[in-house]
């Protein structure tokens, strides 16, 4: 597979906070990223370009926010630009070099910039959606898996932002803004969706789930059946990872992104009625596949798409890197 070269502007590459970044780990394992989005940092050691475009509420002017020499977001530029007002994410840039950016031109639908503090006091920005705030690129993507092609995705989210409405998703969506039926999308989800279209996890939630269209699943059980291996996400910052060969296998893992290791919550076939997948290769953050499911709440730090099933060793290395960045 031909993949893009990580987008980087002129200048010396940063030394990424936390060591080897997810893009480098995946590339070295032979499963490179085809999309990489982050508000917090460079996803490759060689990346020193734009992370996102912010619009400030006071006058609707926009500014690109990039990384510093540490590989982390330029908080000085961000704070200076939005001082005394609210910031909104108008474009989330793809760092993979494939141009899979996530824009939102309508001001009222742009996620808000929020902040979470690391243990060392460093403020980490996140894109916060409350209702009808989402980023979308359904028709202008490159190398995002389609049909029953293999895929791995992960996202890192703040677990204090969630609700029971549909759907706070990130990942592979329909190419049209409508439901095309079971298996036409496979996007990560956080929430407690329990209105008859979910297979929930243990406890009261929120849970990390996958939205396969017409159903949001913590595991391969049928709708309404609890997966006892899927824990409620009780820690502040969670990572959820999903991977499937598109036909016979589906693995789901979750972790505290600030410490510890990954826990496998599902290792089985796809839910009944979803094999083979019929992915369409669109991308979104903060909405469901049909485009009308925009009432979900969530707060996004970073996420990636890989057009392959990753090795467990790669997953573990990415988790270790997350801990080194978010757990400081």
N, C-alpha and C positions, 0 to 999 in steps of 0.2 A: 504494500500500500504506500502510495506517495502521500506525504503529509506536509503541511506548511512549515515554514521556518518561524520560530517564535519571533513575534513582532518586537523589534527593539530599535530605538533611535540612536543617533550617534552619541559617543561618549563612552567612558569606561563602564564595564558591567559592575553591578553592585555585588557585595558579599552578602548573600541572602541570610537574614536573621534565621537561625535555626539549622544552618547547614544545607544539605542537598534538598532542593525543592521538589514538589510533586512532579513537575514537568520533566525534570532531569531523571528522577527515579523511574518514571514510566518509560521514558525514552531509552534508558540504559537496559531496561528489561525487554525491549522490543515491542512494547505496547504504548506508543506515544499518544499524547493527548491530541484530540481533534478540536476541542474547545476548552478554554480555561478562563474563568471569570473570578475576579477577586476585588474586593474593596480594601483589603488590608495589606496586600503584599505582592511582590513579584512571584510568579509561579515557576520561573526558571532563573537560574543564576545569571544567565545572559540577558535577562529582560530588564530594561531600564526605561520603559515607555509609559504610556497612559494606563491607568487603572479604570477610571470612570470620569464622566462629565457630570458636574454638579450645576444645578440651576438654583440661584438664590431667590427666596420669595419676595424680597423687598423690591427688586426691579426686574426680575426674570432674566438677568444676565447669566451667562454660562461660562464655565472655566473647566478645563481638563485638569485632573489631579493625577499626578504620576508618582513614581517611587523615588526614594532618596538613596543615598549610597549604601544604606543598610539593607536595602531591598524592601523596606516597609513603606507604607503610604506616607506621602508628604503631608503630615498633619499641620505643619506650620502654614502651608499654602491653603489647605482646606479651612482651617479655623479663621485665618485672616479673611478669606473670601466670604464666609457666611457669618462673620461676627455680627451679632445683634439681630439676626434673622434666621429663618429656617432654610435648610438645604434640601434639595430633591435630586434624585438620580435620574438624569435624562438619557444617558447612555452608559451601559456597562460594557467595557471593551474586552474583546477576546484576545488573550495573550498568545494563542497557539500559532498565529500567523495565517490562519484560515479565514479571517474576516468574519467570524461568527459572533458579531457584536449583538447586544440586546438593547435596542433603543425604545424610547417612549416619547413621542412628540407632544402628546396631550398633557398639559400641566397638571390637571386634576387627577390624572392616573399615574403620576410619577411617584415611586416610593420615596419616603422621607429618609434623610440621613439621621441615624441614631448612633449612639456610642456605647460600648461595653468596656469596662476597665479590666486590664490584666492585673494579676497580683502585684506586679511591679509598678502599677499606676499608669502604664501606657494605655491610651485610649484607642480602641480599635473600632473603626467605623463599620456600620452595617446598613444594608438597605431594608427599611422597615415598611412592610405593607400592612395596612389595617383593613381596608375594604376598597375594592376596585382600583388597587394600585398594582401595576404589573409592568414587566418589560417583555417585549415580544419580537421574534424574528422567525416567521413561519416559512418564508419563500426564498430567502436569500442566504441559505446556509451552504456549507461545503463540508463534505466527508462525514456528516452526521449519519449514523447507521439507518438503513431503511430495510423494509421487509423483515426477514427473520435473521438479519445479520447480528453477530455477537456484539455485545456492548457492556461497558462498565461505566457507572456514574457514581460520584460522591458529592455530597454538599456538607457544609458546616453552617449551622444555624444556632441562634440564641433560643433556647427552649422556653423562655418566659414570654415569647410572642407566639400565640397560637389561638385557634378557636375550633368550633365544631362545624363551621361552614366550609363549603367547597369553593375553591381548592387552592391551598398554598403549595404549588408544585414548582420543581425545577428540573428541566431536562428535556428529553425527546418528546415532541408533540406532533399532532397532526400538521400537515402542511397547509390545510385550510382551517379557518377559525370556526370549526364545527365538529361535532362528534361523527367519526367514521366507523364506530363500532369497536368491539373488543379487540384489544391488542394493537390498536393503531397508534398508541403512545405508550411510553414507559418512563414516567418521571417520578422523581423522589418527592415525598410529601411529608409534612409534619402537621399534626392536628389530632382531633378526637372525633373525626367524622363518623357518626353513628346513626345516620338517618335511613338505614336500610340498604346502603351501598358500600359497606365496609366489612372487612374481616379484621377486627380490632386485636390489640395486644392485651397484656396483663395489666391489672390495675385500672386507674382512671385516666391514664394518658398524661401528656400527649405521647403519641407513638410515631416512630419513623415508619413510613409506609411507601408503597409504590402505587401510583395511579396508572392502571393499565387501560383506562377508559371504561366507563360504566361500572367501575368497581375500584376501591382503594384497599390495598391488602398489606397486612403485616407478614403474611405467610401464605402458603398454598391452599389454605382451607377455603371452603365456600363462604359466601357472604353471610355474616352474622355469627360465624364460628370463631371463637377466641383462639389466638395463638399464644399459649402460655410462655413460650420462649422469647416473646417480644416484650421487653420491659417498658414501663413508663419512663420517659426521659426526665429524670429528676435533677440532673446536673445542668449547670448554666449553659454550657456550649457543647453541642453534640455534633458528631460526625455520623452520617449514615451512608452506607455504600451498598449498591446493588449491582449484580452482574448476571448475565444470562447468555446462553448460546442461541437464544431465540426460538428453540424448539423443545428441548428436553430438560434443561437445567435452569435453576434459579437459586441464587445465593444472596442473602441479605445479612449485613453486618452493621452493628452500631457501636459507638464508643463515646466516652467522655473525651472531648478533644483537648482537654487540659492535663490529663493524666491517664495512666493505665493502657490497656490493650483493647483490641477489637473483640466483640462478642458476636458469634454467629447466631442469628435468630431464625434463619431459614436456610435449608440446604435440601432442595427437593425439586420437583417439577413445577412448571408454571401452574397457576390456578386453573380450575376446570373452565374450559371454553376459551382459553387464551393461547393455545399452542396450535400452529406457529404464530409468533408475533407478526404483525403487519405494519411495522414502523414506517412513518412517513418523513422523518428527518427535519421537522420544524423544531424551534427552540422557544422556550418561555421561562419566565420566573414570576411566580405570584399569581398564576391563573391555572384553571383546568383546561383540558384539551378543546372543549367546545367553545371556549372564549366567553361564555356567559357565566361560568363558574369563577367569579372574581371576588368572592366575599371572604376568602380565606385570609388569615393573619399569619405573618411570619417575619423573621429578621435574618437576612442572609449575609454571611461573611465571604464565602468562597465556594466554588464548585467546578467540576470538570466532567467532560465526556471523553471516553476512550472507545475506539471502534474495535474492541477485542475483549476477551475475558482475561482479566489480569490474574497473575499468580498470587497465591496467598502471601508470598514473601514480599511482593510489591505492595500489597495492601498494608502489611505490617510496617513496612518502611515508611509509607505515607503517614500512617498513624503516628509513628515515632516522630516524624517531622512536625506534624500538627501539634503534638505535645510540646515540642521544643519552641514553637512559636506562640501558641495560645496559653501555654502553661507557665510562662515566665512570671 
